[in-house]
Amino acid sequence: MPSAPSCSVGFAAVAARDLEGIIEFIAADDPVAAGRVLDRIESRCAGLRQMPARGRVVPELAAFGIHTYRELVVSPWRVVYRLSGTRVHVLAVLDGRRNVEDVLLDRLVR
């Protein structure tokens, strides 16, 4: 059985900053835990190469009829991405304990 074509995974600048901020925050108290979190998130994102549609549609956006964006939950974080052909664009890494609508609104008005 032929294998599925592999996708490339890339981080938007804002998503890279999100991830960097998360890791820096955790590292301030526990550098080892920060490394584990980074490995976990990067590993889950790398898995999108073979199974890009594995994440669910972002529920807050689906409520408005927007089904283009998907997410992986790497508790307590949410990795929001969009699939375009054979390219996965990671757009945000958000704290799942925050209201996603507030975070997105804040980004739009900045």
BADO-574997 format. One record per atom (N, C-alpha, C, O): residue in one letter; x, y, z. Coordinates in steps of 0.02 Angstrom, whole numbers, padded with zeros to 5 digits, always signed. Atoms other than C-alpha are relative to their C-alpha. Example, Ala and Ser with C-alpha at 12.3 -4.5 7.8 and 13.67 -1.06 7.14 Angstrom:
# BADO-574997
['A', [+00045, -00059, +00000]];
['A', [+00615, -00225, +00390]];
['A', [+00045, +00060, +00000]];
['A', [+00097, +00059, +00033]];
['S', [-00042, -00059, -00003]];
['S', [+00684, -00053, +00357]];
['S', [-00039, +00055, +00037]];
['S', [-00014, +00110, +00045]];
***
This chain:
# BADO-574997
['M', [+00042, -00058, +00000]];
['M', [+00000, +00000, +00000]];
['M', [+00045, +00062, +00000]];
['M', [+00089, +00067, +00042]];
['P', [-00042, -00060, +00003]];
['P', [+00076, +00169, -00049]];
['P', [-00012, +00044, +00061]];
['P', [-00067, +00049, +00087]];
['S', [+00007, -00045, -00057]];
['S', [+00111, +00291, +00090]];
['S', [-00028, +00067, -00023]];
['S', [-00021, +00086, -00081]];
['A', [+00028, -00066, +00015]];
['A', [+00022, +00459, +00099]];
['A', [+00057, +00049, -00012]];
['A', [+00110, +00043, +00019]];
['P', [-00053, -00049, +00011]];
['P', [+00122, +00605, +00031]];
['P', [+00013, +00040, +00063]];
['P', [-00033, +00055, +00102]];
['S', [-00020, -00038, -00060]];
['S', [+00217, +00700, +00163]];
['S', [-00012, +00074, -00010]];
['S', [+00000, +00101, -00064]];
['C', [+00009, -00072, +00001]];
['C', [+00173, +00879, +00204]];
['C', [+00060, +00033, +00034]];
['C', [+00095, +00002, +00073]];
['S', [-00049, -00038, -00038]];
['S', [+00293, +01013, +00260]];
['S', [-00037, +00040, +00053]];
['S', [-00095, +00060, +00043]];
['V', [+00030, -00037, -00056]];
['V', [+00259, +01102, +00424]];
['V', [+00043, +00061, +00013]];
['V', [+00104, +00055, +00023]];
['G', [-00037, -00062, -00015]];
['G', [+00307, +01283, +00452]];
['G', [-00038, +00042, +00050]];
['G', [-00099, +00040, +00054]];
['F', [+00029, -00043, -00051]];
['F', [+00277, +01406, +00592]];
['F', [-00001, +00072, -00025]];
['F', [+00050, +00098, -00048]];
['A', [+00004, -00072, +00013]];
['A', [+00215, +01583, +00559]];
['A', [+00040, +00034, +00055]];
['A', [+00049, +00007, +00110]];
['A', [-00041, -00037, -00049]];
['A', [+00320, +01714, +00649]];
['A', [-00036, +00008, +00066]];
['A', [-00006, +00000, +00119]];
['V', [+00038, -00010, -00062]];
['V', [+00181, +01747, +00775]];
['V', [-00005, -00065, +00039]];
['V', [-00003, -00065, +00100]];
['A', [+00004, +00064, -00034]];
['A', [+00165, +01561, +00814]];
['A', [+00068, -00018, +00031]];
['A', [+00070, -00045, +00086]];
['A', [-00067, +00012, -00028]];
['A', [+00354, +01547, +00839]];
['A', [+00009, +00043, +00063]];
['A', [+00039, +00020, +00112]];
['R', [-00004, -00043, -00060]];
['R', [+00343, +01695, +00960]];
['R', [-00043, -00028, +00056]];
['R', [-00023, -00026, +00114]];
['D', [+00044, +00031, -00051]];
['D', [+00197, +01611, +01050]];
['D', [+00038, -00056, +00035]];
['D', [+00041, -00058, +00097]];
['L', [-00035, +00058, -00028]];
['L', [+00299, +01452, +01074]];
['L', [+00060, +00022, +00041]];
['L', [+00073, -00005, +00095]];
['E', [-00058, -00026, -00036]];
['E', [+00454, +01548, +01126]];
['E', [-00021, +00029, +00068]];
['E', [+00012, +00017, +00118]];
['G', [+00025, -00029, -00063]];
['G', [+00354, +01644, +01257]];
['G', [-00021, -00053, +00050]];
['G', [-00007, -00046, +00110]];
['I', [+00021, +00055, -00045]];
['I', [+00279, +01485, +01328]];
['I', [+00061, -00034, +00031]];
['I', [+00064, -00045, +00091]];
['I', [-00059, +00036, -00024]];
['I', [+00448, +01400, +01341]];
['I', [+00040, +00044, +00048]];
['I', [+00065, +00020, +00099]];
['E', [-00036, -00046, -00046]];
['E', [+00531, +01554, +01419]];
['E', [-00035, +00005, +00067]];
['E', [-00002, +00006, +00120]];
['F', [+00038, -00005, -00062]];
['F', [+00392, +01568, +01547]];
['F', [+00010, -00062, +00044]];
['F', [+00022, -00056, +00104]];
['I', [-00009, +00062, -00037]];
['I', [+00407, +01385, +01598]];
['I', [+00072, -00006, +00024]];
['I', [+00085, -00027, +00081]];
['A', [-00071, +00007, -00016]];
['A', [+00598, +01390, +01595]];
['A', [+00021, +00043, +00059]];
['A', [+00069, +00027, +00094]];
['A', [-00017, -00043, -00057]];
['A', [+00600, +01531, +01722]];
['A', [-00005, -00039, +00066]];
['A', [+00032, -00025, +00113]];
['D', [+00008, +00041, -00061]];
['D', [+00542, +01403, +01853]];
['D', [+00032, -00069, -00007]];
['D', [+00057, -00096, +00042]];
['D', [-00023, +00069, +00008]];
['D', [+00595, +01237, +01778]];
['D', [+00024, -00012, -00072]];
['D', [-00015, -00030, -00115]];
['P', [-00026, +00008, +00068]];
['P', [+00710, +01228, +01625]];
['P', [-00010, -00071, -00029]];
['P', [-00020, -00079, -00089]];
['V', [+00010, +00069, +00024]];
['V', [+00694, +01038, +01615]];
['V', [-00072, -00010, -00024]];
['V', [-00083, -00039, -00077]];
['A', [+00070, +00004, +00021]];
['A', [+00504, +01049, +01608]];
['A', [-00011, +00038, -00064]];
['A', [-00049, +00016, -00107]];
['A', [+00006, -00040, +00062]];
['A', [+00519, +01184, +01475]];
['A', [+00023, -00040, -00060]];
['A', [-00008, -00039, -00113]];
['G', [-00025, +00042, +00054]];
['G', [+00622, +01066, +01369]];
['G', [-00048, -00056, -00018]];
['G', [-00056, -00072, -00077]];
['R', [+00049, +00054, +00012]];
['R', [+00494, +00927, +01389]];
['R', [-00061, +00027, -00037]];
['R', [-00086, -00005, -00083]];
['V', [+00057, -00031, +00033]];
['V', [+00352, +01044, +01339]];
['V', [+00016, +00015, -00072]];
['V', [-00023, +00000, -00117]];
['L', [-00021, -00016, +00068]];
['L', [+00448, +01104, +01187]];
['L', [+00003, -00064, -00043]];
['L', [-00022, -00065, -00099]];
['D', [-00004, +00064, +00036]];
['D', [+00485, +00924, +01135]];
['D', [-00069, -00027, -00017]];
['D', [-00082, -00051, -00072]];
['R', [+00068, +00026, +00010]];
['R', [+00302, +00875, +01157]];
['R', [-00037, +00038, -00055]];
['R', [-00068, +00008, -00099]];
['I', [+00035, -00041, +00050]];
['I', [+00234, +01020, +01054]];
['I', [+00032, -00010, -00069]];
['I', [-00004, -00019, -00118]];
['E', [-00034, +00010, +00065]];
['E', [+00366, +01001, +00917]];
['E', [-00015, -00070, -00028]];
['E', [-00024, -00077, -00089]];
['S', [+00015, +00068, +00023]];
['S', [+00334, +00813, +00908]];
['S', [-00070, -00005, -00028]];
['S', [-00081, -00036, -00081]];
['R', [+00070, +00002, +00025]];
['R', [+00146, +00835, +00889]];
['R', [-00005, +00038, -00066]];
['R', [-00040, +00015, -00111]];
['C', [+00001, -00038, +00063]];
['C', [+00174, +00967, +00754]];
['C', [+00033, -00039, -00056]];
['C', [+00009, -00039, -00113]];
['A', [-00034, +00041, +00050]];
['A', [+00296, +00853, +00663]];
['A', [-00046, -00056, -00025]];
['A', [-00042, -00076, -00083]];
['G', [+00048, +00052, +00020]];
['G', [+00159, +00720, +00661]];
['G', [-00049, +00023, -00053]];
['G', [-00079, -00018, -00088]];
['L', [+00045, -00027, +00052]];
['L', [+00058, +00835, +00549]];
['L', [+00028, -00012, -00070]];
['L', [-00010, -00008, -00118]];
['R', [-00029, +00015, +00066]];
['R', [+00179, +00792, +00408]];
['R', [-00036, -00059, -00033]];
['R', [-00049, -00058, -00093]];
['Q', [+00032, +00061, +00027]];
['Q', [+00096, +00622, +00387]];
['Q', [-00076, +00001, +00006]];
['Q', [-00110, -00030, -00034]];
['M', [+00072, -00001, -00011]];
['M', [-00078, +00660, +00454]];
['M', [-00023, +00072, +00013]];
['M', [-00042, +00089, +00069]];
['P', [+00015, -00071, -00010]];
['P', [-00115, +00845, +00426]];
['P', [-00072, +00016, +00021]];
['P', [-00084, +00068, +00050]];
['A', [+00070, -00013, -00018]];
['A', [-00303, +00830, +00450]];
['A', [-00019, -00030, +00067]];
['A', [-00078, -00034, +00084]];
['R', [+00014, +00034, -00063]];
['R', [-00287, +00743, +00619]];
['R', [-00032, +00046, +00051]];
['R', [-00070, +00022, +00093]];
['G', [+00028, -00046, -00049]];
['G', [-00332, +00899, +00718]];
['G', [-00073, +00015, -00013]];
['G', [-00098, +00006, -00068]];
['R', [+00071, -00018, +00007]];
['R', [-00509, +00955, +00750]];
['R', [-00005, +00071, -00027]];
['R', [+00042, +00111, -00023]];
['V', [+00014, -00069, +00020]];
['V', [-00586, +01111, +00674]];
['V', [-00006, +00041, +00064]];
['V', [-00036, +00017, +00113]];
['V', [+00002, -00043, -00060]];
['V', [-00567, +01255, +00798]];
['V', [-00073, +00015, +00016]];
['V', [-00106, +00049, -00023]];
['P', [+00071, -00007, -00015]];
['P', [-00737, +01253, +00886]];
['P', [-00025, +00072, +00001]];
['P', [-00080, +00086, -00023]];
['E', [+00022, -00070, -00004]];
['E', [-00745, +01441, +00919]];
['E', [-00008, +00031, -00069]];
['E', [-00051, +00074, -00079]];
['L', [+00006, -00026, +00068]];
['L', [-00719, +01476, +00734]];
['L', [-00055, -00037, -00038]];
['L', [-00090, -00006, -00078]];
['A', [+00052, +00038, +00032]];
['A', [-00833, +01336, +00676]];
['A', [-00069, +00028, +00016]];
['A', [-00115, +00025, -00025]];
['A', [+00064, -00030, -00020]];
['A', [-00973, +01422, +00772]];
['A', [-00019, +00058, -00045]];
['A', [-00078, +00076, -00050]];
['F', [+00012, -00055, +00047]];
['F', [-00954, +01564, +00646]];
['F', [+00004, -00023, -00072]];
['F', [+00007, +00018, -00118]];
['G', [-00002, +00028, +00067]];
['G', [-00949, +01447, +00496]];
['G', [+00070, -00001, -00031]];
['G', [+00076, -00011, -00092]];
['I', [-00069, +00002, +00025]];
['I', [-00759, +01453, +00480]];
['I', [+00030, -00068, +00015]];
['I', [+00041, -00086, +00073]];
['H', [-00024, +00068, -00008]];
['H', [-00693, +01278, +00451]];
['H', [+00070, -00010, -00029]];
['H', [+00093, -00067, -00036]];
['T', [-00065, +00003, +00032]];
['T', [-00524, +01319, +00375]];
['T', [+00056, -00015, +00049]];
['T', [+00108, -00042, +00029]];
['Y', [-00053, +00006, -00050]];
['Y', [-00425, +01313, +00537]];
['Y', [-00012, -00060, +00045]];
['Y', [-00068, -00073, +00067]];
['R', [+00002, +00059, -00042]];
['R', [-00385, +01158, +00636]];
['R', [+00046, +00011, +00059]];
['R', [+00085, +00058, +00061]];
['E', [-00044, -00006, -00058]];
['E', [-00301, +01130, +00802]];
['E', [+00018, -00068, +00028]];
['E', [-00021, -00117, +00023]];
['L', [-00022, +00056, -00040]];
['L', [-00203, +01003, +00899]];
['L', [-00001, +00024, +00072]];
['L', [+00020, +00080, +00087]];
['V', [-00002, -00017, -00071]];
['V', [-00227, +01003, +01086]];
['V', [+00059, -00038, +00030]];
['V', [+00062, -00099, +00030]];
['V', [-00057, +00027, -00036]];
['V', [-00064, +00977, +01179]];
['V', [-00007, +00032, +00069]];
['V', [+00025, +00082, +00085]];
['S', [+00026, -00029, -00062]];
['S', [-00139, +01008, +01349]];
['S', [+00054, +00031, +00043]];
['S', [+00105, -00001, +00057]];
['P', [+00058, -00043, +00006]];
['P', [-00152, +01144, +01407]];
['P', [+00003, +00047, -00061]];
['P', [-00035, +00096, -00064]];
['W', [-00007, -00045, +00057]];
['W', [-00098, +01222, +01241]];
['W', [-00038, -00024, -00060]];
['W', [-00053, -00084, -00068]];
['R', [+00036, +00014, +00062]];
['R', [-00188, +01231, +01076]];
['R', [+00043, +00026, -00058]];
['R', [+00061, +00085, -00059]];
['V', [-00040, -00017, +00058]];
['V', [-00088, +01230, +00914]];
['V', [-00048, +00008, -00058]];
['V', [-00077, -00041, -00082]];
['V', [+00047, -00015, +00054]];
['V', [-00192, +01315, +00779]];
['V', [+00038, +00002, -00066]];
['V', [+00091, +00033, -00071]];
['Y', [-00034, +00004, +00064]];
['Y', [-00147, +01278, +00599]];
['Y', [-00051, -00001, -00058]];
['Y', [-00111, -00010, -00049]];
['R', [+00039, +00002, +00062]];
['R', [-00209, +01286, +00420]];
['R', [+00037, -00044, -00050]];
['R', [+00099, -00040, -00055]];
['L', [-00029, +00043, +00051]];
['L', [-00179, +01158, +00284]];
['L', [-00011, +00032, -00068]];
['L', [-00067, +00051, -00085]];
['S', [+00004, -00028, +00067]];
['S', [-00141, +01223, +00111]];
['S', [+00039, -00046, -00047]];
['S', [+00101, -00043, -00050]];
['G', [-00034, +00049, +00043]];
['G', [-00104, +01085, -00015]];
['G', [+00040, -00048, +00042]];
['G', [+00013, -00083, +00085]];
['T', [-00044, +00044, -00039]];
['T', [+00046, +00992, +00054]];
['T', [+00040, +00040, +00051]];
['T', [+00094, +00019, +00072]];
['R', [-00034, -00043, -00048]];
['R', [+00094, +01132, +00173]];
['R', [-00046, +00011, +00060]];
['R', [-00104, +00028, +00053]];
['V', [+00036, -00014, -00062]];
['V', [+00040, +01148, +00355]];
['V', [+00030, +00065, +00028]];
['V', [+00091, +00069, +00039]];
['H', [-00021, -00064, -00028]];
['H', [+00049, +01326, +00422]];
['H', [-00023, +00004, +00072]];
['H', [-00083, +00010, +00085]];
['V', [+00017, -00009, -00070]];
['V', [+00055, +01335, +00612]];
['V', [-00007, +00074, +00012]];
['V', [+00041, +00112, +00001]];
['L', [+00016, -00071, -00005]];
['L', [-00026, +01501, +00651]];
['L', [+00001, +00027, +00071]];
['L', [+00009, +00087, +00082]];
['A', [+00001, -00023, -00070]];
['A', [-00035, +01507, +00841]];
['A', [+00011, -00059, +00046]];
['A', [-00009, -00116, +00031]];
['V', [-00004, +00048, -00055]];
['V', [+00011, +01414, +00999]];
['V', [-00028, +00038, +00060]];
['V', [+00004, +00084, +00086]];
['L', [+00037, -00038, -00050]];
['L', [-00114, +01470, +01130]];
['L', [-00010, -00040, +00064]];
['L', [-00013, -00102, +00063]];
['D', [+00017, +00031, -00064]];
['D', [-00145, +01434, +01312]];
['D', [-00074, -00017, -00002]];
['D', [-00116, +00028, -00007]];
['G', [+00069, +00022, +00004]];
['G', [-00304, +01331, +01310]];
['G', [-00043, +00023, +00058]];
['G', [-00105, +00017, +00054]];
['R', [+00039, -00025, -00057]];
['R', [-00356, +01404, +01477]];
['R', [-00025, +00070, -00012]];
['R', [-00067, +00095, +00026]];
['R', [+00023, -00067, +00017]];
['R', [-00379, +01574, +01396]];
['R', [-00056, -00004, -00051]];
['R', [-00064, -00054, -00087]];
['N', [+00054, -00003, +00049]];
['N', [-00529, +01625, +01294]];
['N', [+00030, +00015, -00069]];
['N', [+00058, +00068, -00080]];
['V', [-00030, -00006, +00067]];
['V', [-00476, +01599, +01113]];
['V', [-00028, +00060, -00037]];
['V', [+00009, +00094, -00073]];
['E', [+00029, -00058, +00034]];
['E', [-00596, +01731, +01050]];
['E', [+00034, +00065, +00023]];
['E', [+00047, +00109, -00018]];
['D', [-00035, -00059, -00026]];
['D', [-00513, +01860, +01163]];
['D', [+00070, +00006, -00029]];
['D', [+00092, +00060, -00048]];
['V', [-00069, +00000, +00026]];
['V', [-00339, +01810, +01105]];
['V', [+00000, +00022, -00073]];
['V', [+00041, +00063, -00093]];
['L', [+00003, -00018, +00071]];
['L', [-00387, +01821, +00921]];
['L', [-00021, +00072, -00010]];
['L', [+00007, +00106, -00054]];
['L', [+00020, -00070, +00005]];
['L', [-00475, +01987, +00944]];
['L', [+00058, +00046, +00018]];
['L', [+00069, +00096, -00016]];
['D', [-00058, -00040, -00019]];
['D', [-00323, +02056, +01033]];
['D', [+00051, +00003, -00057]];
['D', [+00081, +00055, -00069]];
['R', [-00047, +00001, +00055]];
['R', [-00214, +02002, +00887]];
['R', [-00024, +00042, -00060]];
['R', [+00016, +00072, -00096]];
['L', [+00028, -00038, +00057]];
['L', [-00330, +02082, +00760]];
['L', [+00005, +00075, +00011]];
['L', [+00015, +00112, -00036]];
['V', [-00001, -00072, -00013]];
['V', [-00331, +02251, +00846]];
['V', [+00071, +00028, +00011]];
['V', [+00080, +00089, +00012]];
['R', [-00069, -00022, -00008]];
['R', [-00142, +02258, +00872]];
['R', [+00028, +00028, -00063]];
['R', [+00085, +00049, -00065]];
***
